[in-house]
Amino acid sequence: MRKVPAALLSACLTVAVTLAACSDTPKAENRAGVMLAGNWKLDRAASDDPQPLIARMRTEAQKIIRRQAAQAAAAALAASPRGGGVPPPDLGPQSGPDEPGGGAHGPRPDPLQHSPMMHLLSQVIARGEYLTVGQRSDELSLDFGTTQRSYTPGGRSVVSAEMGVADQTSGWHGHEFVINIKAQLGANVLERLSLSADGTRLIDKVRIGPAELPAIELTRVYRRTAEPAPPAVPSTD
């Protein structure tokens, strides 16, 4: 068997990696002929309940906070003079058996209060109950009544993100319209919109992270309706 030159092997690997990356890039062409356009209303019964997901996030955040506090206490103890002792950091009042999240000194701060991933999830949950989708060959628009967004199939752009800016790509990947937001700092957001097999439901799958917490996924299901998304209330900010 002839030995493949290292330079040629490296070049082939580079091409293979490039082709694999390109295969996952959303395309401009809608080869599947999927039509997402129309008026849709959120079906809460068929959608994920975000509350159990938030509870899991809160539990994970509490574990991380306790682990970091223990590590800080151990580091402080190791750095103290021989024979000296450094008391462990005050983690705040602990919850009693009948006081979830509270104690003798009042409620403890919510560990998700400053979580960027929680902020991103809250934005998804806060979307309106109605969704109007506009679809052309060169644009897909999403109007939730509270927010309006538009995307160019096959397009790339730099957009604002929770912790700065992010690279956004959008387009078709088989039967799905994919919006991929890769943040320079913080959590990435991957959103995939598709139709059910019978075309009566619009399925919106959102994946956030991983970042300061493990990645989370939320699926929202919409059913066709004759009602368009109500106009957004003007902001007074």
N, C-alpha and C positions, 0 to 999 in steps of 0.2 A: 504494500500500500504506500502510495506516494505521500510524503509529508507535506502538509499544507503550510506555506510560508506564514510566519506570525503576522506580518503586515496584512496579507490577504485575509487571514482569519479575523483579524481585528476589524477590517473594513466590512466584512460580511456580517459580523455581529452588530456593527453600528447600523447598517442598513436594516437588519432584522428588527432591532429595537425601534428604529424610526418608523418602519412600516406598522409595527404593533401599536405605537403611539397614535399614528394617523388613523388606524382602524377604530380607535376609541373616540376620535374627535367628532363631534356632532357635524352632520352634513347639511348643506344648503338645500339639497334636493329631497323632496318628500316622495321617495320611491314607493313607499307603501300606500300612498294615496289616502292617508288618514285625514279625516276632517274633524277637528276639534271645535270648530266654530259653533256658536249658539249660546243660548241662555241656560245657566245651570244653577241649581239650588243645593246647598249642602245637606246631605243625608247623614245626620248625626248618629243614627243607629248603626249605619254601615261603616262609619268612620271610627278611627282610633279615639279612645277617650284619653286626652292628654294628662289627666290628673294622676293616674298610676305612673306614667312616665316621669312626671315632675317629682313624684314621691321617690322614685328610684334615683333620680338625679340628686335630690336633697340628701338621701342616705349616703350616696357616694361622696358628695361634697363634705359631709360630716366626717366620713372616714379619712379623707385627705387632710382635713383641718387637724384632726386628732393626731394623725401620723406626723404631720409637720411640726405640731407643738411638741410631741414626744422627742423628735429629732433635735429640735432647738434646745429642749431641756437637757438632753444628753450631751450636746455640744457645749453648752454653758457649764455643765458639771465637769466635763473633761478639761475645760480651759481654766477652771477655778484653781486657786492655790491649794497645795496638798493639805489635806485636813479640813479645808473649808468646804462648805456646802452651799449650793445655790438652789433655792426652792424652785419647784416646777412652775411654769407660767400659769397664771390664772386663766382658765378656760371659760370663766363665766359661770353663773349658776347652772347647775344641772337640773334637768327636768325631773319632777316627781312623778310617781306612778299615775296620778290623776291630772298631770299638767303637761301635756305634750307641747314642748317648745317653750315652757315657762318654768318658773321656780320661785323661790322666796324673794328674789330681787327683780321680778318681772320677766317678761318674755325674752328669750335669747334672740339675737339677730338671726335673720334667715340666712343660711349659708349660701343661698343662691342669689342674694340681693345684688351682688356685684359680679355675677357670673355672665361673661359674654355669651356663652351658649344659651343660657336661660333667656337672655335678652333677644337672641335670634328666634328662639322657639316662641316667645311671647308675641313677636311680630307676626308669625305664621298663625297663631291662635286668634289674634286680633283681626284677621281678615274678615271681611263681610261674609254674610251667609249666602249671598248671591254672587255669581261669577259670570261675566259675559266675556266670551272668547271671540276675538276677531282674527281671521286667518286669511292671509294672502301669500303669494309665492315669496314675497320679499319681507314679510312681517307677520309676527304672531303677537297679539295684544291680549293682556289679561286685565280686566276691570273688575275689582272686588267691591266697588262702591266706595270703600274707604281708601283704596290705593289703586293706581293704574300703572301698568308697566308694559313696555313693548320690547320685542327682541327681533333681531335679524337672523334668520336661519343661516348657519354657517359663519356668523359674525363673531368677532373678537373685540373686546373693549376693556378699558380700565374703569372700574366703578368704585364708589365709596363702600367701605366695609365697617364692621363693628369696631375694629381696632386700627383703621387706616384705609388702605386701598386694597383692591383685589383684581385679579384677571378674570374676566367673564367670557365664556364661550357659550353659544346657544345654537341649536339646530336639531336635525332629525337623526335618530339612531334607531333604525328599524321602524317599529310602530310607535315609538315614543318621541316626544319633543323633550329634549334635555337641556337644562340650564345649569351650567357648572360654574360656580364662583369659587375660585382658589385665592384665599386671602394670603397676603404677605405675612401677616401676623394674625393669630387667632384661628377660628374655626372655618373650615370650608363648608359650603352649602351646595348640595346636589339635589336638584328638583327634576322629577320626571313626570310628564303628563301623558296619559294614554286613555284609550277607550276600552270599555269592557267588550267581551266577545260579541254581545248583541247590540252594542252601540248606544245603549240607553244610559250608561253611566260614564262619567269622567273621573278617572282615578289620578289623584295628585299625591305622589310620594316624595317626601322631603327628608333628606339625610343631613344632619348637622354634626360637624366634628370629624374626628376627635380633636380636642384641644385641652382645656383644663379638666375636662371630664371625658369619659368614653363617648364614642359616637352614639347618637340617638336617631331614631327614625319615627316619622309620623305620617300616617296615610289618611287622606281626606277624600271622601267619595261624594260626588255630586250627581244629581239626577236632572234630566232635561226639564225645563219649565218654560212657560210662555212669558214669565216675568223677567225683565232685564234687571241688572244690578242697579239699585237706586243711586242717584248722584251723590257724590261725596259732600259732606257738610263743609262749608268754607272754614278754614282754620283761622283762629283769632290770635295765633302766636305772632 
